[in-house]
Amino acid sequence: MAPSTSGEFYAAPTGRLSQGDIIVVPTTCLWSLARGTFVGIPTAPARNSLGSAVKGPIWRVPPGRQSEYVSHETRLGLAIVVSHDCALDKQFNEYVRQLEAQGRTEQEAIAEAELREDLDPTLLVAPIFFLAEIPTAYHAGIERRIGYFPLAEHEALKGISLVADLHQLTTIEHRLVAKTFASLSNEARGVLRYKLAELFAYRSLSTLNSLNHIVGHEVVDVQLVEQSKKKKMSRLMLQLEDGTSRILEIRTPDDLSDEHTAPTRSLGVRPATQTDNQPPRASFFQGAVARARALLSRPR
């Protein structure tokens, strides 16, 4: 859980851009014709009108080819830096090492590298929205929702609730960053990294943490010891860090079977089925065990 107070959540900016820094930049989302646009080039929003957005077509589309129509919605507001620190200065550091290998001192190499605007030209950011802009159904427990990173109240924005939407990443040029509005504390940055991993790599992170909390110990391995489709039940043996084990019994909900899949949107291509020579789908519990083991095998 992220620290809740401003003093614990934020830290003083370091002067160099870092993951978790909160900045004022434009972010963009692309839409189809169905969303509609304002025709022409709109006036850029004022810097003091944070959260305002403009819309416009990306390119002209000949009649009869409306499926190729693309519009942008560009928002000027707060955003959070998602790129890792190593990625932000990767090319810069490589060039500094190259210059040092050629005989430059570290100070000389850094000074020369600072003049190169083509090094690490872009970074990833996620827009920060007012809580009122997020669907109302998501407000309760939003800190537990995958893809959302709520911010603690900032002293400069009293009474305003803000949430970073990690689903809507934008690549921007480094030179668009004028200044850092705020930086995150190490603890808050750790929570941001957890949320990013949960969204893009390990959807079962919260499940593993819940198991740790339930049993009161760290789970180091998971084994399927019994599975009964008739009883819709499975037993998992959890190996704990103290050498002991616990048996966890899980019952399958009636609406969750081996054939159940989440609905997906059609792209005009027939989805693969069991008759398309696809391997049989693993059971729900076998998949859960595999995901848990994958998580536990990661370096700590």
C-alpha contacts under 8 A as a table, 3 or more apart, distances in Angstrom:
res1	aa1	res2	aa2	distance
1	M	143	E	7.90
1	M	191	V	6.84
2	A	9	F	7.30
2	A	187	E	7.08
2	A	188	A	5.45
2	A	191	V	5.85
3	P	8	E	5.71
3	P	9	F	5.33
3	P	152	A	7.61
3	P	187	E	7.23
3	P	188	A	6.40
4	S	8	E	7.05
4	S	9	F	6.54
4	S	152	A	5.59
5	T	8	E	5.41
5	T	9	F	6.02
5	T	152	A	6.20
5	T	153	E	7.27
6	S	9	F	5.09
6	S	10	Y	5.85
6	S	152	A	5.80
6	S	153	E	5.94
6	S	154	H	5.76
6	S	155	E	7.11
7	G	10	Y	5.83
7	G	11	A	7.42
8	E	11	A	7.74
8	E	185	S	6.65
8	E	187	E	7.91
8	E	188	A	7.90
9	F	151	L	7.98
9	F	152	A	6.40
9	F	184	L	5.95
9	F	185	S	5.42
9	F	187	E	7.29
9	F	188	A	5.51
10	Y	182	A	6.86
10	Y	183	S	5.65
10	Y	184	L	4.36
10	Y	185	S	4.92
10	Y	188	A	7.54
11	A	182	A	7.12
11	A	183	S	5.21
11	A	184	L	5.25
11	A	185	S	4.86
12	A	182	A	6.84
12	A	183	S	6.04
13	P	16	R	7.61
13	P	21	D	7.75
13	P	180	T	6.86
13	P	182	A	6.09
13	P	183	S	5.20
14	T	17	L	7.63
17	L	21	D	6.69
17	L	85	D	7.88
17	L	88	L	7.68
17	L	180	T	7.57
18	S	21	D	5.65
18	S	81	V	7.03
18	S	83	S	8.00
18	S	84	H	7.27
18	S	85	D	5.41
18	S	88	L	7.48
18	S	183	S	7.95
19	Q	80	I	7.78
19	Q	81	V	5.07
19	Q	82	V	5.56
19	Q	83	S	5.75
19	Q	84	H	5.30
19	Q	85	D	5.66
19	Q	189	R	7.50
20	G	80	I	5.64
20	G	81	V	5.03
20	G	82	V	6.34
20	G	183	S	6.27
20	G	184	L	5.67
20	G	189	R	5.90
20	G	192	L	7.24
21	D	80	I	5.65
21	D	81	V	5.39
21	D	180	T	6.54
21	D	181	F	7.53
21	D	182	A	5.94
21	D	183	S	4.37
21	D	184	L	6.23
22	I	78	L	6.48
22	I	79	A	5.62
22	I	80	I	4.55
22	I	81	V	6.49
22	I	180	T	5.97
22	I	181	F	5.39
22	I	182	A	5.10
22	I	183	S	5.98
23	I	78	L	5.53
23	I	79	A	5.44
23	I	80	I	6.30
23	I	81	V	7.57
23	I	177	V	6.87
23	I	178	A	7.90
23	I	179	K	6.39
23	I	180	T	4.78
23	I	181	F	5.12
23	I	182	A	7.13
24	V	76	L	7.15
24	V	77	G	5.31
24	V	78	L	4.56
24	V	79	A	6.15
24	V	177	V	6.94
24	V	178	A	7.36
24	V	179	K	7.27
24	V	180	T	7.39
24	V	181	F	7.03
25	V	76	L	5.82
25	V	77	G	5.90
25	V	78	L	6.46
25	V	79	A	6.60
25	V	176	L	6.44
25	V	177	V	6.19
25	V	178	A	7.94
26	P	74	T	6.28
26	P	75	R	5.33
26	P	76	L	4.34
26	P	77	G	6.35
27	T	74	T	5.57
27	T	75	R	5.33
27	T	76	L	6.58
27	T	77	G	7.79
27	T	79	A	7.73
27	T	125	V	7.77
27	T	126	A	7.57
27	T	127	P	6.31
27	T	169	L	7.92
27	T	170	T	5.70
27	T	172	I	7.68
28	T	72	H	6.51
28	T	73	E	5.60
28	T	74	T	4.33
28	T	75	R	6.27
28	T	170	T	6.17
29	C	72	H	5.79
29	C	73	E	5.37
29	C	74	T	6.58
29	C	168	Q	7.13
29	C	170	T	7.74
30	L	70	V	6.72
30	L	71	S	5.74
30	L	72	H	4.57
30	L	73	E	6.38
31	W	34	A	7.70
31	W	35	R	6.25
31	W	70	V	5.83
31	W	71	S	5.18
31	W	72	H	6.00
31	W	73	E	7.48
32	S	35	R	5.95
32	S	36	G	7.64
32	S	67	S	7.76
32	S	69	Y	6.06
32	S	70	V	4.99
32	S	71	S	6.14
33	L	36	G	5.46
33	L	37	T	7.71
33	L	66	Q	7.17
33	L	67	S	7.54
33	L	69	Y	5.64
33	L	70	V	6.31
33	L	71	S	6.96
36	G	71	S	7.80
37	T	55	K	5.49
37	T	56	G	5.36
37	T	57	P	6.60
37	T	71	S	6.61
38	F	42	P	7.70
38	F	55	K	5.66
38	F	56	G	5.30
38	F	57	P	7.59
39	V	56	G	5.88
39	V	57	P	6.74
40	G	56	G	6.48
40	G	57	P	7.57
41	I	56	G	6.60
42	P	54	V	6.50
42	P	55	K	7.33
42	P	56	G	7.27
43	T	54	V	7.85
44	A	54	V	7.36
45	P	49	S	6.53
45	P	52	S	6.50
45	P	53	A	7.20
45	P	54	V	7.64
45	P	76	L	7.02
46	A	49	S	5.38
46	A	50	L	7.83
47	R	50	L	6.49
47	R	76	L	7.64
49	S	52	S	6.01
49	S	76	L	7.87
49	S	77	G	7.95
50	L	76	L	5.83
50	L	77	G	4.52
50	L	78	L	7.19
51	G	75	R	6.25
51	G	76	L	5.68
51	G	77	G	4.78
51	G	78	L	7.57
51	G	129	F	7.36
52	S	75	R	5.78
52	S	76	L	5.90
52	S	77	G	7.24
53	A	73	E	6.49
53	A	74	T	5.40
53	A	75	R	4.06
53	A	76	L	6.20
54	V	73	E	5.71
54	V	74	T	5.43
54	V	75	R	6.50
55	K	71	S	7.00
55	K	72	H	5.55
55	K	73	E	4.47
55	K	74	T	6.36
56	G	71	S	5.54
56	G	72	H	5.63
56	G	73	E	6.90
57	P	60	R	7.31
57	P	69	Y	7.68
57	P	70	V	6.12
57	P	71	S	4.17
57	P	72	H	6.30
58	I	69	Y	7.87
58	I	70	V	5.69
58	I	71	S	5.16
58	I	72	H	6.49
59	W	69	Y	7.38
59	W	70	V	7.07
59	W	71	S	7.95
60	R	69	Y	7.52
61	V	65	R	6.34
61	V	66	Q	6.56
61	V	68	E	6.70
61	V	69	Y	5.98
62	P	65	R	5.82
62	P	66	Q	7.55
63	P	66	Q	6.85
65	R	68	E	5.85
65	R	69	Y	7.49
66	Q	69	Y	5.20
77	G	127	P	7.34
77	G	128	I	7.23
78	L	127	P	6.31
78	L	128	I	5.36
78	L	129	F	7.75
79	A	125	V	6.06
79	A	126	A	5.36
79	A	127	P	4.27
79	A	128	I	4.95
79	A	164	A	7.25
80	I	125	V	5.39
80	I	126	A	5.33
80	I	127	P	6.49
80	I	128	I	6.85
80	I	164	A	7.02
81	V	123	L	7.56
81	V	124	L	6.22
81	V	125	V	4.50
81	V	126	A	6.65
82	V	123	L	7.77
82	V	124	L	5.40
82	V	125	V	5.08
82	V	126	A	6.62
83	S	87	A	6.25
83	S	88	L	6.47
83	S	123	L	5.95
83	S	124	L	5.23
83	S	125	V	7.12
84	H	87	A	5.31
84	H	88	L	6.39
85	D	88	L	5.06
85	D	89	D	6.67
86	C	89	D	5.69
86	C	90	K	5.58
87	A	90	K	5.03
87	A	120	D	7.78
88	L	120	D	6.24
88	L	123	L	6.68
89	D	92	F	5.06
89	D	93	N	5.96
89	D	119	L	8.00
89	D	120	D	6.21
90	K	93	N	5.38
90	K	94	E	6.25
90	K	120	D	6.82
91	Q	94	E	5.02
91	Q	95	Y	6.13
91	Q	119	L	5.48
91	Q	120	D	5.63
92	F	95	Y	5.24
92	F	96	V	6.25
92	F	113	A	6.39
92	F	114	E	7.99
92	F	119	L	5.68
92	F	120	D	6.69
93	N	96	V	5.01
93	N	97	R	6.23
94	E	97	R	5.22
94	E	98	Q	6.20
95	Y	98	Q	4.90
95	Y	99	L	6.21
95	Y	109	A	7.98
95	Y	113	A	6.68
96	V	99	L	5.18
96	V	100	E	6.19
96	V	106	E	7.38
96	V	109	A	5.11
96	V	110	I	5.91
96	V	113	A	6.32
97	R	100	E	5.01
97	R	101	A	6.15
97	R	109	A	7.76
98	Q	101	A	5.14
98	Q	102	Q	6.52
99	L	102	Q	5.01
99	L	103	G	6.63
99	L	104	R	5.62
99	L	109	A	5.57
100	E	103	G	5.14
100	E	104	R	4.62
100	E	105	T	5.95
100	E	106	E	6.34
100	E	109	A	6.27
101	A	104	R	7.19
104	R	108	E	5.84
104	R	109	A	5.76
105	T	108	E	5.15
105	T	109	A	6.07
106	E	109	A	5.09
106	E	110	I	6.11
107	Q	110	I	5.24
107	Q	111	A	6.15
108	E	111	A	5.14
108	E	112	E	6.19
109	A	112	E	5.23
109	A	113	A	6.06
110	I	113	A	5.04
110	I	114	E	6.08
111	A	114	E	5.23
111	A	115	L	6.95
112	E	115	L	5.47
112	E	116	R	7.24
113	A	116	R	5.36
114	E	117	E	7.50
116	R	119	L	6.00
117	E	120	D	7.98
117	E	121	P	6.89
118	D	121	P	5.58
120	D	123	L	7.74
120	D	174	H	7.69
121	P	173	E	5.62
121	P	174	H	5.39
121	P	175	R	7.74
122	T	171	T	6.43
122	T	172	I	5.47
122	T	173	E	4.38
122	T	174	H	5.17
123	L	171	T	5.62
123	L	172	I	5.72
123	L	173	E	6.55
123	L	174	H	6.44
124	L	169	L	6.44
124	L	170	T	5.69
124	L	171	T	4.68
124	L	172	I	6.51
125	V	169	L	5.60
125	V	170	T	5.45
125	V	171	T	6.51
125	V	172	I	7.42
126	A	164	A	6.39
126	A	165	D	6.14
126	A	166	L	5.47
126	A	167	H	7.60
126	A	168	Q	5.92
126	A	169	L	4.61
126	A	170	T	6.27
127	P	164	A	5.78
127	P	165	D	5.98
127	P	166	L	7.51
127	P	168	Q	6.79
127	P	169	L	7.15
127	P	170	T	7.97
128	I	162	L	6.43
128	I	163	V	5.43
128	I	164	A	4.11
128	I	165	D	6.19
129	F	133	E	6.25
129	F	134	I	7.27
129	F	162	L	5.66
129	F	163	V	5.33
129	F	164	A	6.14
129	F	165	D	7.14
130	F	133	E	5.46
130	F	134	I	7.23
130	F	160	I	7.33
130	F	161	S	5.99
130	F	162	L	4.69
130	F	163	V	6.31
131	L	134	I	5.37
131	L	139	H	7.43
131	L	161	S	5.48
131	L	162	L	5.38
131	L	163	V	6.00
132	A	135	P	7.47
132	A	136	T	7.34
134	I	138	Y	6.99
134	I	139	H	7.35
135	P	138	Y	5.58
135	P	139	H	7.11
136	T	139	H	5.40
137	A	140	A	7.07
138	Y	141	G	7.12
138	Y	142	I	5.68
138	Y	145	R	7.70
139	H	142	I	5.25
141	G	144	R	5.57
141	G	145	R	6.92
142	I	145	R	5.01
142	I	148	Y	6.76
142	I	149	F	7.92
142	I	150	P	7.24
143	E	148	Y	6.74
143	E	149	F	6.32
143	E	150	P	6.04
144	R	148	Y	7.95
145	R	148	Y	5.94
146	I	195	K	6.87
146	I	198	E	6.71
146	I	199	L	5.88
147	G	165	D	6.25
147	G	166	L	5.02
147	G	167	H	5.87
147	G	195	K	6.59
147	G	196	L	7.28
147	G	198	E	7.79
147	G	199	L	5.55
148	Y	163	V	6.59
148	Y	164	A	5.84
148	Y	165	D	5.04
148	Y	166	L	5.89
148	Y	167	H	7.86
148	Y	195	K	7.54
149	F	163	V	5.61
149	F	164	A	4.98
149	F	165	D	6.63
149	F	166	L	7.27
149	F	192	L	6.83
149	F	195	K	7.07
150	P	161	S	7.90
150	P	162	L	6.05
150	P	163	V	4.10
150	P	164	A	6.04
151	L	161	S	7.25
151	L	162	L	5.56
151	L	163	V	5.73
151	L	164	A	7.35
152	A	161	S	7.56
152	A	162	L	7.65
153	E	157	L	6.76
153	E	158	K	6.46
153	E	159	G	7.01
153	E	160	I	6.64
153	E	161	S	6.38
153	E	162	L	7.63
154	H	157	L	5.18
154	H	158	K	6.27
155	E	158	K	5.60
157	L	160	I	5.69
165	D	168	Q	6.06
166	L	169	L	6.19
166	L	196	L	7.43
172	I	176	L	7.03
173	E	176	L	5.66
173	E	177	V	7.82
174	H	177	V	5.83
175	R	178	A	7.23
177	V	180	T	7.67
180	T	183	S	7.33
184	L	187	E	7.88
184	L	188	A	5.75
184	L	189	R	5.73
185	S	188	A	5.21
185	S	189	R	6.05
186	N	189	R	5.05
186	N	190	G	6.16
187	E	190	G	5.13
187	E	191	V	6.59
188	A	191	V	5.12
188	A	192	L	6.37
189	R	192	L	4.96
189	R	193	R	6.30
190	G	193	R	5.16
190	G	194	Y	6.28
191	V	194	Y	4.96
191	V	195	K	6.22
192	L	195	K	5.07
192	L	196	L	6.23
193	R	196	L	5.03
193	R	197	A	6.14
194	Y	197	A	5.14
194	Y	198	E	6.03
195	K	198	E	4.98
195	K	199	L	6.16
196	L	199	L	5.17
196	L	200	F	6.07
196	L	201	A	7.87
197	A	200	F	5.40
197	A	201	A	5.13
197	A	202	Y	5.83
197	A	203	R	7.88
198	E	201	A	5.87
198	E	202	Y	4.80
198	E	203	R	4.91
198	E	204	S	7.24
198	E	205	L	6.11
198	E	206	S	7.77
199	L	202	Y	6.84
199	L	203	R	6.28
200	F	203	R	7.63
202	Y	205	L	5.76
202	Y	295	L	7.56
203	R	206	S	7.37
204	S	207	T	5.05
204	S	208	L	6.34
204	S	291	R	7.00
204	S	292	A	7.27
204	S	295	L	7.97
205	L	208	L	5.28
205	L	209	N	6.32
205	L	295	L	7.43
206	S	209	N	5.07
206	S	210	S	6.08
207	T	210	S	5.02
207	T	211	L	6.33
208	L	211	L	5.10
208	L	212	N	6.33
208	L	219	V	7.88
208	L	292	A	6.87
209	N	212	N	5.02
209	N	213	H	6.22
210	S	213	H	5.02
210	S	214	I	6.04
211	L	214	I	5.04
211	L	215	V	6.18
211	L	219	V	7.35
212	N	215	V	5.59
212	N	216	G	5.77
212	N	217	H	5.42
212	N	218	E	5.11
212	N	219	V	5.94
213	H	216	G	5.07
213	H	217	H	7.00
215	V	246	R	7.95
217	H	240	L	6.23
217	H	241	E	6.82
217	H	242	D	7.91
218	E	240	L	5.72
218	E	241	E	5.61
219	V	222	V	7.61
219	V	238	L	6.28
219	V	239	Q	5.87
219	V	240	L	4.69
219	V	241	E	6.33
219	V	296	L	7.94
220	V	238	L	7.54
220	V	239	Q	5.66
220	V	240	L	5.53
220	V	241	E	5.97
220	V	296	L	6.11
221	D	238	L	5.98
221	D	239	Q	5.01
221	D	240	L	7.23
221	D	292	A	7.87
221	D	293	R	6.39
221	D	296	L	6.72
222	V	236	L	6.61
222	V	237	M	5.81
222	V	238	L	4.85
222	V	239	Q	6.27
222	V	289	V	6.31
222	V	292	A	6.88
222	V	293	R	6.46
223	Q	236	L	5.57
223	Q	237	M	5.14
223	Q	238	L	6.66
223	Q	289	V	6.86
224	L	227	Q	7.47
224	L	234	S	7.50
224	L	235	R	6.25
224	L	236	L	4.68
224	L	237	M	6.38
224	L	285	F	7.94
224	L	286	Q	7.48
224	L	289	V	7.02
225	V	234	S	7.74
225	V	235	R	5.73
225	V	236	L	5.72
225	V	237	M	6.47
226	E	234	S	5.45
226	E	235	R	5.08
226	E	236	L	7.21
227	Q	232	K	7.94
227	Q	233	M	6.08
227	Q	234	S	4.25
227	Q	235	R	6.49
228	S	231	K	5.37
228	S	232	K	5.73
228	S	233	M	5.38
228	S	234	S	6.12
229	K	232	K	4.65
229	K	233	M	6.62
230	K	233	M	7.88
232	K	251	R	5.68
232	K	252	T	5.18
232	K	253	P	7.80
233	M	249	E	7.05
233	M	250	I	5.68
233	M	251	R	4.27
233	M	252	T	5.95
234	S	249	E	5.84
234	S	250	I	5.35
234	S	251	R	6.40
234	S	285	F	7.23
235	R	247	I	6.50
235	R	248	L	5.57
235	R	249	E	4.42
235	R	250	I	6.21
236	L	247	I	5.66
236	L	248	L	5.05
236	L	249	E	6.33
236	L	250	I	7.77
237	M	245	S	6.52
237	M	246	R	5.65
237	M	247	I	4.56
237	M	248	L	6.23
238	L	245	S	5.37
238	L	246	R	5.10
238	L	247	I	6.21
238	L	248	L	7.17
239	Q	243	G	6.86
239	Q	244	T	6.23
239	Q	245	S	4.50
239	Q	246	R	6.72
240	L	243	G	5.63
240	L	244	T	5.51
240	L	245	S	5.60
240	L	246	R	7.67
241	E	244	T	7.38
252	T	256	L	6.46
252	T	257	S	7.74
253	P	256	L	5.39
254	D	257	S	7.37
255	D	260	H	7.81
256	L	260	H	5.92
257	S	260	H	5.22
257	S	284	F	7.48
258	D	281	R	7.10
258	D	282	A	7.42
258	D	283	S	5.49
258	D	284	F	6.47
259	E	281	R	7.97
266	S	269	V	6.83
266	S	270	R	7.96
272	A	276	D	6.08
272	A	278	Q	7.62
273	T	276	D	5.40
273	T	278	Q	6.99
274	Q	277	N	6.45
274	Q	278	Q	5.52
274	Q	279	P	7.42
274	Q	280	P	6.99
275	T	278	Q	6.82
282	A	286	Q	6.21
282	A	287	G	6.13
283	S	286	Q	5.26
283	S	287	G	6.15
284	F	287	G	5.27
284	F	288	A	6.24
285	F	288	A	4.92
285	F	289	V	6.18
286	Q	289	V	5.13
286	Q	290	A	6.19
287	G	290	A	5.06
287	G	291	R	6.18
288	A	291	R	5.17
288	A	292	A	6.12
289	V	292	A	5.09
289	V	293	R	6.12
290	A	293	R	5.19
290	A	294	A	6.15
291	R	294	A	5.05
291	R	295	L	6.28
292	A	295	L	5.15
292	A	296	L	6.21
293	R	296	L	4.98
293	R	297	S	6.03
294	A	297	S	5.22
294	A	298	R	6.71
295	L	298	R	5.60
